[in-house]
Amino acid sequence: MNRSQMNEQREKARAGMASGDERYLPARDKGPQKRYVRDYVDARYSVGELTIPFMVLVILTSFVPALMEIGVIVMWAFLLIVIVDCAILSFILRKRLAEKFSTVERVTWYASMRAIQLRPMRMPKPTAKRRQYPS
């Protein structure tokens, strides 16, 4: 196989993964339950999506000595809110998966990590629109 064929094959796999094609997904993203989790997380507004922009603000406030202490307290409060939001998401997903599927995979960490990523940076790319929850 020459270099151009390998590049073409790699690009095809990348595009397939981005679109959510099961053939190109890594093992951690495959299966109907993981697809359901991805669609549910993508349909939901999550506090965790604001983590990166919020941390940038905290870093910027840390340059101002008067705001440094307040910034750290607010950062820890925000982190606690994100953890509670992920716990609620986990509880809801386990309940919904139990209703839909006979056995339930362990998806808490998978759902939480997807929920705290910025929506445009998620891979595979979101296919569900906001508030269009899977049935």
N, C-alpha and C positions, 0 to 999 in steps of 0.2 A: 504494500500500500504506500503510495507516495504522499508527500506532505500536503498537497492540495486536497486529496481525497480525505485525509485525516482531519484537516481543518473543516472541510465541508461536513463530515460526519459529526464532529464536535459541535459545530454551529447548529446542526439539525437537532442534536440531543439537548443543547441549551435552550433552543426555541421550544422544543417539546416539553421540557421541564417547566419553563416559564408559563406555558399555556395549561399545564396540569395534566398532560397526556400520561396516563398510567405507565406506559411502556418506558418512559424516560425518567420517571420519578425514582429517587433513592428509596431504599427499603423503609426508612422512617416515615415517608410520606405516602406509602402505598396503602390501598385498601379502602373499602366503603366507609368505615368508621372514621378514618383520618380525613377523608373527603368531607364527610358530614361536619367534623370538627372545624376544618378550614372554612367551610361555607358559613357555619354558625358564627365563628369568630369574626369573619370578614363582614358579616351582616350587622354586627353589633358595634356600637360606639364604645370604646374602651378608654379608661383613664390612662392606661399604660402607654397608649400611643403618644401621649404628650411627654413621656419620660425624657427623651433626648432633647427636645426644645427646652424643657423645664431645667434640665441639668446645665445647659448652656447659660441660661439666665442666672442660675446659682453661681456658676463659675465667674460670670461677669460681676455679680454683686460681691464676690469675695475680694475683688480688687479695691473695694471701698471699705476701709476699716470699720466705719460705723454700721455698715450693713452685714458684715461678715457673720456675726453671731446669729442674727435674724435669718440670714440665708441658710445656715446649717440647720437651724430648727425647722424652718419651712421645708427644707429638703427631706429631713427625716419624717416629717408629717406626710409629705407627698408620697414617700416610699411606703409608708404604712397604708395609705389609701390605695395604692397600686396593689399591694399584697392582699388587702381585703377584697378588692375588685376581682383579682385572679381567683381567690377562694370561692367567691360567689359564682364566677364563671365555671369553675370546676364542679361545683355542686349542681348547677343547672345542667351542664353537659352530661354528667354521669346519669342524672335522672332521665334526660331525653334519650341518651343512648340505650339505657335499659329498656325504655318503652319501644324503641325502634328495632334493636338488635337482640338476639338471644343471649349472646355473651358480650361483655364489655371489656375492651382493651384498656390498658392504662394510658390515658391521654392527658392527664392533668398537666404535666410538664410541657407537652407538645402544645396544648392550647394556651398555656400561660406565656410561653416564649413567643408564640405568634401574636398574642394580644398586646405585647409590649413593643412590638416592632412598628415602625412607621408604616402605614398602609402601602405606600409606593415601593417600599424596600422588601416586602414580603416575597418569598419564593416558595412554592409556585405563586404566581401572581393571583390576586383575588379575582374570583369569577362571580361571586355573589355581590349584588348591589347592597347598599346600606338599607337596613330594615327589611330585607327580603330573606327571611330565615328559611332554612331548609325544612321540608315537611317530614 
